[in-house]
């Protein structure tokens, strides 16, 4: 039995494929050989790096922000939702 397709989901998947570009089979193989714990550790490190970069750029661009304002700006950027916390 065919499952119904969701055009929004299909569009989101295609947009992600476009952003990622061509996949490197060697990179895929390297990830497949890692333990789940190692993959999770690397994902956490990548997220932490992105969080640090966003925090630094927000501080640089808006030096007078109070700590809670900075936290919300960082959260909005990381979540991709400019309306969070408003």
C-alpha positions as CSV (number, residue, x, y, z in Angstrom):
1,X,0.0,0.0,0.0
2,X,1.4,3.4,-0.9
3,X,1.7,6.0,1.8
4,X,0.3,9.5,1.1
5,X,3.1,12.0,0.5
6,X,3.3,15.3,2.4
7,X,4.4,18.0,-0.1
8,X,5.7,20.3,2.7
9,X,7.9,17.5,4.1
10,X,9.1,16.6,0.6
11,X,10.0,20.2,-0.1
12,X,11.9,20.4,3.2
13,X,13.8,17.3,2.4
14,X,14.7,18.6,-1.0
15,X,15.8,21.9,0.4
16,X,18.1,20.1,2.8
17,X,19.6,18.1,0.0
18,X,20.2,21.3,-1.9
19,X,21.9,22.8,1.1
20,X,24.1,19.8,1.7
21,X,25.2,19.4,-1.8
22,X,26.8,16.2,-3.1
23,X,27.5,13.6,-0.5
24,X,31.0,12.3,0.0
25,X,30.9,8.5,0.2
26,X,34.2,8.5,2.2
27,X,32.7,10.8,4.9
28,X,29.6,8.6,5.0
29,X,31.7,5.5,5.5
30,X,33.7,7.2,8.2
31,X,30.5,8.1,10.1
32,X,29.2,4.5,9.7
33,X,32.3,3.1,11.3
34,X,32.0,5.3,14.4
35,X,30.2,4.1,17.5
36,X,26.9,5.9,18.2
37,X,28.5,7.5,21.3
38,X,31.3,9.0,19.1
39,X,28.8,10.3,16.5
40,X,26.8,11.9,19.4
41,X,30.0,13.4,20.8
42,X,30.9,14.9,17.5
43,X,27.4,16.3,16.9
44,X,27.5,17.9,20.4
45,X,30.9,19.4,19.7
46,X,29.6,20.9,16.4
47,X,26.5,22.3,18.1
48,X,28.6,23.8,20.8
49,X,30.9,25.4,18.3
50,X,28.0,26.9,16.4
51,X,26.5,28.1,19.7
52,X,29.8,29.8,20.7
53,X,30.1,31.5,17.2
54,X,26.6,32.8,17.4
55,X,27.1,34.1,20.9
56,X,30.3,35.8,20.0
57,X,28.8,37.5,16.9
58,X,25.8,38.6,18.8
59,X,28.0,40.1,21.5
60,X,30.2,41.8,18.9
61,X,27.2,43.2,16.9
62,X,25.2,44.2,20.0
63,X,27.7,45.0,22.8
64,X,25.1,46.7,25.1
65,X,22.7,43.8,25.4
66,X,21.8,42.6,28.8
67,X,22.5,38.9,29.5
68,X,18.9,37.8,29.1
69,X,18.5,39.7,25.8
70,X,21.7,38.1,24.5
71,X,20.4,34.7,25.5
72,X,17.2,35.2,23.6
73,X,19.0,36.5,20.5
74,X,21.2,33.4,20.5
75,X,18.2,31.1,21.1
76,X,16.3,32.7,18.2
77,X,19.2,32.3,15.8
78,X,20.0,28.8,16.8
79,X,16.4,27.7,16.5
80,X,15.8,29.7,13.3
81,X,12.7,31.3,14.8
82,X,12.8,35.2,15.2
83,X,9.6,35.1,17.2
84,X,10.7,33.0,20.1
85,X,10.4,34.6,23.5
86,X,8.5,37.6,22.2
